[in-house]
């Protein structure tokens, strides 16, 4: 359920509970889904009352962490969040392939895809825990390193339970690569994907196969999010023809 906080100057913060983060961290967590600050609109206010309301909401819920991703162009908002105790943890790129009908394998031989079997699940969970070293939990130095694998396992369990479509390549019980994605109204969102560490050479043909699969399914555009620190994956998406749509700054507020 969303929680909306308002300030006297017209500022607003909308929060949501993030139980997937809370399960990994062991305490309640919140995420900022909307942020409108009066100080950005020349209202002559510093939004102190709005951030006092945020502090009260965190105390009431016992929140240990508040996360936010803000458009990098909103420098005043980022500065105000930092003044309130938020700390920079990541830069995120929103990527898009805008017209999938034009996608061409360009000489890359795509791999065969299949749905994961129950016997694949242990290897996929191990892969999630061991290989995803980028993202807001992995890149936050204030979060103990053991927390990120727990979060990734929980995320993968949810994806395999039906929160997304998952496709893999390679024989069971250890698929060489996987991709989880959702689709709605002709658009696909690539949620999480990767190759086994010893199968990195398959990244391009596997991603190509996923793109062709979505194209054949009538998907018109493909979106995804990647950490700017994950240079290898960012370059892979660039090679496939994705374009940067937005740059976000990730900020975390840790509370005792």
Rosetta blueprint (number, residue, H / E / L):
1 X L
2 X L
3 X E
4 X E
5 X E
6 X E
7 X L
8 X L
9 X L
10 X L
11 X L
12 X E
13 X E
14 X E
15 X E
16 X E
17 X E
18 X L
19 X H
20 X H
21 X H
22 X H
23 X H
24 X H
25 X H
26 X L
27 X L
28 X L
29 X E
30 X E
31 X E
32 X E
33 X E
34 X E
35 X E
36 X E
37 X L
38 X H
39 X H
40 X H
41 X H
42 X L
43 X L
44 X L
45 X L
46 X L
47 X L
48 X H
49 X H
50 X H
51 X H
52 X H
53 X H
54 X H
55 X H
56 X H
57 X H
58 X H
59 X H
60 X H
61 X H
62 X L
63 X L
64 X L
65 X E
66 X E
67 X E
68 X E
69 X E
70 X E
71 X E
72 X L
73 X L
74 X L
75 X H
76 X H
77 X H
78 X H
79 X H
80 X H
81 X H
82 X H
83 X H
84 X L
85 X L
86 X L
87 X E
88 X E
89 X E
90 X E
91 X E
92 X E
93 X E
94 X E
95 X E
96 X E
97 X E
98 X L
99 X L
100 X H
101 X H
102 X H
103 X L
104 X L
105 X L
106 X L
107 X L
108 X L
109 X L
110 X L
111 X L
112 X L
113 X L
114 X E
115 X E
116 X L
117 X L
118 X H
119 X H
120 X H
121 X H
122 X H
123 X H
124 X H
125 X H
126 X H
127 X H
128 X H
129 X H
130 X H
131 X H
132 X L
133 X L
134 X L
135 X L
136 X L
137 X L
138 X L
139 X L
140 X L
141 X L
142 X L
143 X L
144 X L
145 X H
146 X H
147 X H
148 X H
149 X H
150 X H
151 X H
152 X H
153 X H
154 X H
155 X H
156 X H
157 X H
158 X H
159 X H
160 X H
161 X H
162 X H
163 X H
164 X L
165 X E
166 X E
167 X E
168 X E
169 X E
170 X L
171 X L
172 X L
173 X L
174 X L
175 X L
176 X L
177 X E
178 X E
179 X E
180 X E
181 X E
182 X E
183 X E
184 X E
185 X L
186 X L
187 X E
188 X E
189 X E
190 X E
191 X E
192 X E
193 X E
194 X E
195 X E
196 X L
197 X H
198 X H
199 X H
200 X H
201 X H
202 X H
203 X H
204 X H
205 X H
206 X H
207 X H
208 X H
209 X H
210 X H
211 X H
212 X H
213 X H
214 X H
215 X H
216 X H
217 X L
218 X L
219 X L
220 X L
221 X E
222 X E
223 X E
224 X E
225 X E
226 X E
227 X E
228 X L
229 X L
230 X L
231 X H
232 X H
233 X H
234 X H
235 X H
236 X H
237 X H
238 X H
239 X H
240 X H
241 X L
242 X L
243 X E
244 X E
245 X E
246 X E
247 X E
248 X E
249 X E
250 X E
251 X E
252 X E
253 X E
254 X E
255 X L
256 X L
